[in-house]
Amino acid sequence: RGAMKKTMNGQPVPRKPIDAAVDALLEAVLAGRYSDWRYENPFGKAQLHGLTPSQVAAWRAPASSRRGELRAREGEISAEILAASQDFAAEFLDGFKKCDTGQELGFFWATKIGGPSHGFDYEPQCLLPLLCNARNKVVTVDDPAWPQNPSGRAHLRLLHRPEADGGGALLWLEETHADFRAARHVDSNAHAAAILAHAIGRSCELKLPLYLDASNAGLLRALLAELTTQAAGCFGSVSVRSDALELRPSNGVLEASDFLSQKHDWVQLKTEVLPPVRRAVFAPASPVAVAVANKVEL
């Protein structure tokens, strides 16, 4: 708490809102209702406003997928991160895994994947937005080539287009980070593909478009063709477009992202509209819609 006085770039962080956010976070964790608190506090409800009840339920639910030997996990416990430390007894780990059923406590450790990075012990104001906001999740990758702990991770966020541009919720997938210690033992490109394939599946499940950096358009098209060939239930189209994105107020006082802003972390207590940037977009569609579209094109 004492380290959250300013952002990485020196911007002052308001003391009272930070104290309130940390108090609420700790209270929810200790009461065993952390996950419910993330989604049901007023800020969380506002961030998910516009989704149907089934979409909210799907977004809240833990999810996992496999691509070859790799496993992508979202909202599931990463107990291996704890187990890699000699400071934790087996009894503690067993208790942690039991209490984390559906609680998303693995988010406390997720940003440690990627080498020296922010977390609960360093630049904690950058971790607070992940822990406190319903819109923010992390997808991790398990790789048998590095069994000590998940060796890749990427932020997956549920954002919106501004009402002035037509509105609508969307998924935003950020770049994949590889664990520094594992980098020589794993294929970071395979990690990125596994996470993107997972995100495509979530896009289809939630019936929301998936946005990512425009440089990934080729990989997105290749994976979509692969998933369609495998009859995985994912159909849709890929385009590159420039849309503004809307960030609703943060329950963690700040937001942090190297891909949404050049500020890295910043105070975000009001709705903010990010300027248009070229992004690759996957728009999911039903198999029937795809067949009709193809017929029309013919």
C-alpha positions, 0 to 999 in steps of 0.5 A: 500500500505504501508503494502506491504513491505514484505511477511509474511515470511519477503521476501522483496517485490519490491516497484515499481512493487507493486505501479504499480499493486495497481495503475492499480487495483484502476484505473480499479475499479474506471473506472468500468472496473475491471473485464475486466482489470483482464482478458485483461491485458498482464499478464491475457492474458498470464495466459489464453493462450492456452484456446479456446475463448469459454473456456475463456468466460466460465472462465470469466463468473460468475457461481453459483450452488445449493446443497440442501439448499446451494448455491455455488457462483463464481464471484458473489457479496457477498453483505451480507458481506457488509450488516453485517457491521453497517458502511455501509448505505443501499444506499451504498449497493444498489449502490455497488450491481448495480456497481458490475454487472459482476465486481467481486468486491466481491473478495475484501471481499472474504478472510474475510470468514474464520476468521482472515485472509488476506484482504485489511486491513491486509497482503494485499499483500496476497490478491493482487494475487486474485484481479489482476490475471485472473487465480484466483477466489474464490467460496463462500457458502451461507448457510441459517443456517448462513444468515449474510454472506457467511460462506465458501470459497475456491480458484479455480485457472486455472493453467497449466502443464509444456510444458515439461510434455505435457502442458495443462490447468487445474483447481486447487481447494484448501481446504474449509475455514469456517467462524470462527463465523459461524463454530458452526452453519454450516456443514463444510463438507457440505460446502466442498461438495457443493464447490467441486460439483460446481468445478466438474460442472465447470470442465465439462463446461470448459472441463478441468481436476480438480485437488485437494488434494489427501485426497479428492479422496473419496469425489470426487468419491462419488460426481461424482457418485451422479452427474452421477446418477442425469444425471447432465451432468457430466461424467468422471474418477477419478485418483490419480497422481503426476504432476508438475504445472506451475505458469505463472507470477503474475499480482499482483507481488506476489502469495499466497497459503498455498496449492501450496507452504509452503511459504504462499505468495511470489514474483512471477514475473517469470514462476515457476514450482511447483514440482510434488505432489500427487493429486486427478484428475477428468478428464471430458468426454462426455457421449458418451466417457464414454459409449464407454469406459464401453463397451470396458471394458466389 
